[in-house]
Amino acid sequence: AATSAYASGDCTRADKLARISIDVLGTRAPPWQIEALCAVRVGHYRSAQAELRSGLADDPNDWQLQAALAAATAAVGSDARAQAAVALRLNPEDPGVRALAQALAGGPSAKARQAAVTFLSQQSLIVSG
């Protein structure tokens, strides 16, 4: 239900339903991703970072969460090379992850920030968790 609410653009409902899911099944990454992507929709990248870190605490090998964390970190102007390297190690075949890692390789910059914001705006939900 949280996924459907997110897909229809209703982040208020998606956040509420994702929080319920986290409370009941706190070991799955998708609800954390929903909350993070809703935060991204309104430009709250620091909130997105917190949600993504919580999701990674439950599933440290989720490449989508790791890549989104790298992007959210770069979007606030911080150095995200370490997170991007982890995402790339977890899924070296994803062209989006490769492009993100390349854009962030030089460290914090306006170019890195723009690449991160673009990456986040193109994210889709984790299909299984």
N, CA, C and O of each residue as an XYZ file, in Angstrom:
516
protein
N       0.825     -1.195      0.000
C       0.000      0.000      0.000
C       0.874      1.266      0.000
O       0.537      2.255     -0.651
N       1.989      1.229      0.727
C       2.899      2.385      0.752
C       3.494      2.620     -0.634
O       3.655      3.761     -1.067
N       3.812      1.542     -1.311
C       4.367      1.646     -2.661
C       3.355      2.272     -3.609
O       3.708      3.123     -4.425
N       2.110      1.856     -3.505
C       1.053      2.416     -4.361
C       0.852      3.892     -4.073
O       0.701      4.693     -4.995
N       0.850      4.254     -2.800
C       0.677      5.657     -2.425
C       1.838      6.493     -2.963
O       1.630      7.600     -3.460
N       3.056      5.967     -2.865
C       4.213      6.682     -3.401
C       4.085      6.851     -4.913
O       4.311      7.934     -5.453
N       3.723      5.769     -5.580
C       3.597      5.802     -7.044
C       2.555      6.809     -7.508
O       2.686      7.393     -8.584
N       1.516      7.012     -6.695
C       0.483      7.981     -7.074
C       0.822      9.396     -6.616
O       0.033     10.319     -6.819
N       1.997      9.571     -5.997
C       2.440     10.904     -5.594
C       1.962     11.342     -4.223
O       2.141     12.502     -3.852
N       1.356     10.440     -3.463
C       0.831     10.774     -2.139
C       1.851     10.398     -1.067
O       1.734      9.359     -0.417
N       2.848     11.259     -0.895
C       3.905     10.963      0.068
C       3.426     11.014      1.515
O       3.996     10.336      2.370
N       2.410     11.788      1.805
C       1.888     11.813      3.173
C       1.393     10.421      3.550
O       1.740      9.894      4.607
N       0.593      9.840      2.689
C       0.069      8.476      2.934
C       1.196      7.447      2.831
O       1.259      6.523      3.641
N       2.073      7.594      1.858
C       3.178      6.652      1.680
C       4.073      6.628      2.921
O       4.466      5.557      3.382
N       4.395      7.804      3.460
C       5.220      7.875      4.672
C       4.530      7.181      5.842
O       5.159      6.418      6.576
N       3.246      7.445      6.011
C       2.493      6.839      7.115
C       2.497      5.311      6.997
O       2.744      4.606      7.975
N       2.222      4.816      5.801
C       2.174      3.373      5.591
C       3.568      2.747      5.674
O       3.716      1.633      6.177
N       4.573      3.445      5.192
C       5.944      2.934      5.297
C       6.359      2.845      6.758
O       7.000      1.876      7.163
N       5.997      3.853      7.554
C       6.330      3.835      8.983
C       5.662      2.647      9.676
O       6.276      2.000     10.524
N       4.418      2.360      9.323
C       3.730      1.201      9.900
C       4.472     -0.080      9.523
O       4.675     -0.957     10.363
N       4.871     -0.181      8.271
C       5.617     -1.348      7.805
C       6.936     -1.485      8.561
O       7.321     -2.587      8.949
N       7.617     -0.381      8.766
C       8.887     -0.410      9.500
C       8.649     -0.890     10.926
O       9.425     -1.686     11.457
N       7.579     -0.407     11.542
C       7.277     -0.814     12.915
C       6.970     -2.302     13.014
O       7.322     -2.952     13.998
N       6.308     -2.841     11.980
C       5.920     -4.251     12.002
C       7.046     -5.146     11.493
O       7.365     -6.161     12.112
N       7.645     -4.770     10.370
C       8.694     -5.568      9.728
C       9.915     -4.693      9.505
O      10.240     -4.377      8.361
N      10.581     -4.306     10.544
C      11.684     -3.355     10.444
C      12.927     -3.880      9.765
O      13.961     -3.212      9.786
N      12.861     -5.047      9.167
C      14.052     -5.632      8.557
C      14.021     -5.594      7.032
O      14.790     -6.302      6.381
N      13.162     -4.794      6.469
C      13.068     -4.706      5.016
C      13.455     -3.307      4.561
O      13.122     -2.324      5.224
N      14.148     -3.209      3.448
C      14.637     -1.925      2.945
C      13.588     -1.056      2.261
O      13.662      0.165      2.406
N      12.609     -1.598      1.519
C      11.699     -0.724      0.757
C      10.989      0.370      1.547
O      10.881      1.484      1.036
N      10.496      0.122      2.763
C       9.841      1.235      3.472
C      10.784      2.404      3.760
O      10.377      3.564      3.699
N      12.038      2.096      4.072
C      13.018      3.162      4.306
C      13.251      3.933      3.018
O      13.395      5.155      3.037
N      13.288      3.223      1.907
C      13.494      3.879      0.624
C      12.314      4.789      0.291
O      12.514      5.891     -0.219
N      11.107      4.352      0.566
C       9.923      5.188      0.314
C      10.039      6.484      1.105
O       9.830      7.569      0.562
N      10.367      6.373      2.373
C      10.497      7.578      3.193
C      11.610      8.487      2.665
O      11.452      9.707      2.640
N      12.723      7.904      2.247
C      13.828      8.701      1.717
C      13.441      9.394      0.415
O      13.728     10.578      0.234
N      12.800      8.675     -0.483
C      12.433      9.274     -1.768
C      11.357     10.339     -1.600
O      11.327     11.310     -2.355
N      10.485     10.170     -0.633
C       9.516     11.242     -0.359
C      10.235     12.484      0.171
O       9.868     13.606     -0.179
N      11.241     12.295      0.999
C      12.029     13.432      1.489
C      12.746     14.118      0.324
O      12.823     15.345      0.276
N      13.263     13.332     -0.604
C      13.938     13.874     -1.777
C      12.979     14.717     -2.609
O      13.363     15.771     -3.116
N      11.740     14.264     -2.752
C      10.760     15.000     -3.564
C      10.584     16.437     -3.110
O      10.251     17.308     -3.913
N      10.804     16.691     -1.826
C      10.648     18.055     -1.311
C      11.999     18.695     -0.967
O      12.059     19.729     -0.302
N      13.071     18.063     -1.432
C      14.398     18.645     -1.250
C      14.995     18.492      0.131
O      15.911     19.236      0.482
N      14.510     17.552      0.929
C      15.022     17.328      2.276
C      16.063     16.202      2.238
O      15.807     15.079      2.673
N      17.225     16.534      1.713
C      18.254     15.525      1.492
C      18.839     14.982      2.792
O      19.204     13.808      2.857
N      18.935     15.809      3.819
C      19.447     15.315      5.109
C      18.481     14.305      5.729
O      18.919     13.311      6.308
N      17.190     14.545      5.616
C      16.205     13.564      6.094
C      16.322     12.278      5.293
O      16.235     11.180      5.843
N      16.519     12.424      3.991
C      16.692     11.243      3.145
C      17.915     10.437      3.593
O      17.870      9.208      3.641
N      18.996     11.129      3.918
C      20.197     10.437      4.392
C      19.881      9.599      5.630
O      20.287      8.440      5.719
N      19.164     10.179      6.574
C      18.835      9.460      7.807
C      18.003      8.210      7.509
O      18.259      7.143      8.066
N      17.015      8.346      6.637
C      16.169      7.202      6.296
C      16.989      6.122      5.584
O      16.825      4.933      5.858
N      17.856      6.533      4.684
C      18.676      5.569      3.948
C      19.653      4.855      4.875
O      19.881      3.654      4.733
N      20.228      5.586      5.820
C      21.121      4.944      6.795
C      20.364      3.914      7.630
O      20.896      2.848      7.941
N      19.129      4.233      7.990
C      18.320      3.273      8.746
C      18.044      2.030      7.914
O      18.120      0.910      8.418
N      17.727      2.225      6.654
C      17.506      1.083      5.772
C      18.758      0.244      5.607
O      18.689     -0.985      5.584
N      19.904      0.903      5.491
C      21.165      0.177      5.348
C      21.552     -0.551      6.627
O      22.262     -1.555      6.573
N      21.101     -0.065      7.767
C      21.343     -0.790      9.015
C      20.622     -2.140      8.972
O      21.106     -3.130      9.522
N      19.465     -2.166      8.316
C      18.708     -3.414      8.165
C      19.246     -4.274      7.029
O      19.223     -5.502      7.114
N      19.726     -3.643      5.977
C      20.194     -4.371      4.801
C      21.431     -3.668      4.227
O      21.317     -2.905      3.267
N      22.606     -3.918      4.807
C      23.813     -3.191      4.398
C      24.278     -3.485      2.974
O      25.115     -2.759      2.438
N      23.758     -4.515      2.370
C      24.180     -4.868      1.018
C      23.186     -4.456     -0.053
O      23.242     -4.961     -1.174
N      22.283     -3.555      0.271
C      21.316     -3.082     -0.715
C      21.959     -1.979     -1.544
O      22.163     -0.865     -1.062
N      22.273     -2.293     -2.777
C      22.993     -1.346     -3.622
C      22.162     -0.113     -3.933
O      22.712      0.978     -4.079
N      20.841     -0.267     -4.038
C      19.999      0.888     -4.345
C      20.009      1.890     -3.193
O      20.109      3.096     -3.416
N      19.908      1.394     -1.977
C      19.970      2.292     -0.824
C      21.344      2.948     -0.724
O      21.456      4.135     -0.418
N      22.387      2.161     -0.984
C      23.749      2.704     -0.892
C      23.975      3.786     -1.936
O      24.574      4.820     -1.642
N      23.499      3.552     -3.153
C      23.654      4.560     -4.209
C      22.849      5.810     -3.884
O      23.321      6.929     -4.086
N      21.635      5.620     -3.381
C      20.807      6.770     -3.012
C      21.445      7.540     -1.858
O      21.370      8.768     -1.825
N      22.074      6.839     -0.910
C      22.765      7.519      0.181
C      23.933      8.335     -0.361
O      24.150      9.468      0.069
N      24.679      7.774     -1.294
C      25.778      8.531     -1.907
C      25.235      9.795     -2.558
O      25.798     10.877     -2.389
N      24.153      9.660     -3.296
C      23.574     10.818     -3.975
C      23.041     11.838     -2.977
O      23.254     13.037     -3.153
N      22.354     11.387     -1.938
C      21.813     12.319     -0.940
C      22.950     13.036     -0.209
O      22.834     14.217      0.115
N      24.027     12.332      0.045
C      25.192     12.928      0.698
C      25.815     13.999     -0.197
O      26.147     15.090      0.267
N      25.969     13.682     -1.469
C      26.526     14.668     -2.412
C      25.575     15.836     -2.615
O      26.015     16.964     -2.836
N      24.276     15.576     -2.544
C      23.287     16.636     -2.750
C      23.361     17.716     -1.676
O      22.978     18.860     -1.920
N      23.851     17.360     -0.490
C      24.016     18.369      0.561
C      25.420     18.978      0.541
O      25.768     19.785      1.403
N      26.219     18.584     -0.450
C      27.549     19.163     -0.592
C      28.655     18.442      0.143
O      29.763     18.965      0.266
N      28.372     17.249      0.634
C      29.387     16.484      1.362
C      30.077     15.484      0.442
O      29.593     15.187     -0.651
N      31.199     14.978      0.896
C      31.970     14.006      0.126
C      31.279     12.649      0.183
O      31.105     12.083      1.263
N      30.893     12.138     -0.951
C      30.139     10.882     -1.029
C      30.915      9.801     -1.775
O      30.339      8.795     -2.190
N      32.203     10.004     -1.946
C      32.978      9.026     -2.712
C      32.966      7.645     -2.077
O      32.892      6.644     -2.791
N      33.036      7.568     -0.756
C      33.051      6.254     -0.095
C      31.737      5.510     -0.325
O      31.743      4.319     -0.637
N      30.603      6.214     -0.169
C      29.307      5.561     -0.396
C      29.149      5.144     -1.848
O      28.629      4.066     -2.135
N      29.598      5.997     -2.765
C      29.504      5.670     -4.193
C      30.356      4.448     -4.515
O      29.957      3.608     -5.321
N      31.519      4.346     -3.894
C      32.391      3.191     -4.126
C      31.732      1.902     -3.633
O      31.842      0.859     -4.277
N      31.050      1.978     -2.497
C      30.351      0.796     -1.982
C      29.219      0.404     -2.926
O      29.058     -0.773     -3.248
N      28.439      1.379     -3.369
C      27.340      1.086     -4.305
C      27.883      0.459     -5.581
O      27.294     -0.484     -6.110
N      28.983      0.968     -6.070
C      29.588      0.442     -7.285
C      30.106     -0.981     -7.065
O      29.985     -1.829     -7.949
N      30.672     -1.238     -5.909
C      31.133     -2.597     -5.588
C      29.951     -3.561     -5.523
O      30.052     -4.705     -5.966
N      28.829     -3.095     -4.967
C      27.649     -3.951     -4.825
C      26.946     -4.218     -6.153
O      26.355     -5.281     -6.341
N      27.008     -3.257     -7.075
C      26.373     -3.452     -8.382
C      27.175     -2.718     -9.464
O      26.788     -1.635     -9.902
N      28.285     -3.313     -9.885
C      29.131     -2.658    -10.879
C      28.511     -2.619    -12.276
O      29.010     -1.905    -13.146
N      27.449     -3.364    -12.504
C      26.834     -3.427    -13.830
C      25.772     -2.354    -14.065
O      25.370     -2.136    -15.208
N      25.307     -1.677    -13.010
C      24.250     -0.685    -13.186
C      24.830      0.600    -13.778
O      25.725      1.202    -13.185
N      24.327      1.028    -14.947
C      24.883      2.230    -15.568
C      24.658      3.492    -14.739
O      25.491      4.398    -14.762
N      23.560      3.565    -14.015
C      23.302      4.731    -13.169
C      24.288      4.827    -12.027
O      24.772      5.912    -11.706
N      24.587      3.695    -11.413
C      25.555      3.660    -10.316
C      26.946      4.006    -10.843
O      27.691      4.748    -10.203
N      27.289      3.469    -12.003
C      28.602      3.787    -12.587
C      28.716      5.284    -12.883
O      29.739      5.901    -12.587
N      27.672      5.860    -13.464
C      27.696      7.291    -13.789
C      27.762      8.135    -12.516
O      28.482      9.132    -12.463
N      27.011      7.732    -11.496
C      27.041      8.469    -10.233
C      28.434      8.423     -9.624
O      28.969      9.455     -9.218
N      29.022      7.243     -9.557
C      30.359      7.110     -8.978
C      31.364      7.964     -9.743
O      32.232      8.596     -9.140
N      31.251      7.984    -11.044
C      32.160      8.789    -11.863
C      31.956     10.284    -11.580
O      32.924     11.035    -11.468
N      30.687     10.711    -11.467
C      30.394     12.125    -11.211
C      30.872     12.571     -9.832
O      31.215     13.737     -9.639
N      30.896     11.647     -8.880
C      31.294     11.994     -7.510
C      32.775     11.768     -7.248
O      33.275     12.123     -6.181
N      33.480     11.182     -8.206
C      34.881     10.792     -8.017
C      35.800     11.960     -7.683
O      36.821     11.766     -7.022
N      35.465     13.148     -8.118
C      36.314     14.302     -7.852
C      36.044     14.976     -6.517
O      36.675     15.982     -6.194
N      35.127     14.443     -5.749
C      34.786     15.051     -4.469
C      33.686     16.084     -4.618
O      33.138     16.259     -5.706
N      33.360     16.769     -3.532
C      32.251     17.725     -3.547
C      32.473     18.858     -4.549
O      33.548     19.454     -4.609
N      31.440     19.137     -5.326
C      31.479     20.236     -6.294
C      30.050     20.504     -6.748
O      29.144     19.722     -6.463
N      29.857     21.598     -7.445
C      28.532     21.905     -7.992
C      28.117     20.828     -9.000
O      26.948     20.449     -9.068
N      29.082     20.345     -9.775
C      28.797     19.288    -10.747
C      28.364     17.998    -10.043
O      27.412     17.344    -10.471
N      29.057     17.638     -8.976
C      28.705     16.434     -8.217
C      27.321     16.585     -7.600
O      26.516     15.653     -7.618
N      27.054     17.763     -7.055
C      25.741     17.996     -6.443
C      24.635     17.855     -7.481
O      23.617     17.217     -7.214
N      24.820     18.439     -8.656
C      23.797     18.351     -9.708
C      23.609     16.912    -10.176
O      22.479     16.473    -10.392
N      24.697     16.181    -10.331
C      24.597     14.770    -10.731
C      23.842     13.964     -9.676
O      23.059     13.075    -10.009
N      24.079     14.277     -8.418
C      23.399     13.571     -7.333
C      21.901     13.856     -7.336
O      21.090     12.939     -7.212
N      21.540     15.120     -7.478
C      20.125     15.492     -7.509
C      19.437     14.835     -8.705
O      18.312     14.350     -8.587
N      20.100     14.820     -9.835
C      19.549     14.165    -11.026
C      19.372     12.673    -10.778
O      18.330     12.107    -11.108
N      20.377     12.039    -10.204
C      20.298     10.606     -9.895
C      19.097     10.322     -8.994
O      18.322      9.402     -9.257
N      18.948     11.107     -7.941
C      17.836     10.891     -7.009
C      16.479     11.082     -7.675
O      15.528     10.362     -7.372
N      16.390     12.039     -8.570
C      15.099     12.289     -9.233
C      14.718     11.152    -10.168
O      13.556     11.043    -10.561
N      15.662     10.316    -10.528
C      15.398      9.215    -11.449
C      15.237      7.878    -10.752
O      15.098      6.852    -11.418
N      15.252      7.864     -9.424
C      15.189      6.604     -8.697
C      13.798      5.985     -8.731
O      12.782      6.680     -8.702
N      13.784      4.677     -8.793
C      12.534      3.938     -8.691
C      12.596      3.078     -7.431
O      13.661      2.866     -6.852
N      11.453      2.602     -7.034
C      11.390      1.833     -5.800
C      12.008      0.444     -5.951
O      12.015     -0.147     -7.031
N      12.516     -0.044     -4.847
C      13.011     -1.418     -4.782
C      11.811     -2.325     -4.997
O      10.771     -2.148     -4.362
N      11.951     -3.284     -5.882
C      10.809     -4.139     -6.192
C      10.609     -5.228     -5.146
O       9.472     -5.604     -4.861
N      11.662     -5.725     -4.587
C      11.521     -6.744     -3.555
C      12.448     -6.377     -2.414
O      13.394     -5.612     -2.598
N      12.186     -6.904     -1.268
C      13.020     -6.546     -0.150
C      13.270     -7.616      0.738
O      13.970     -7.441      1.735
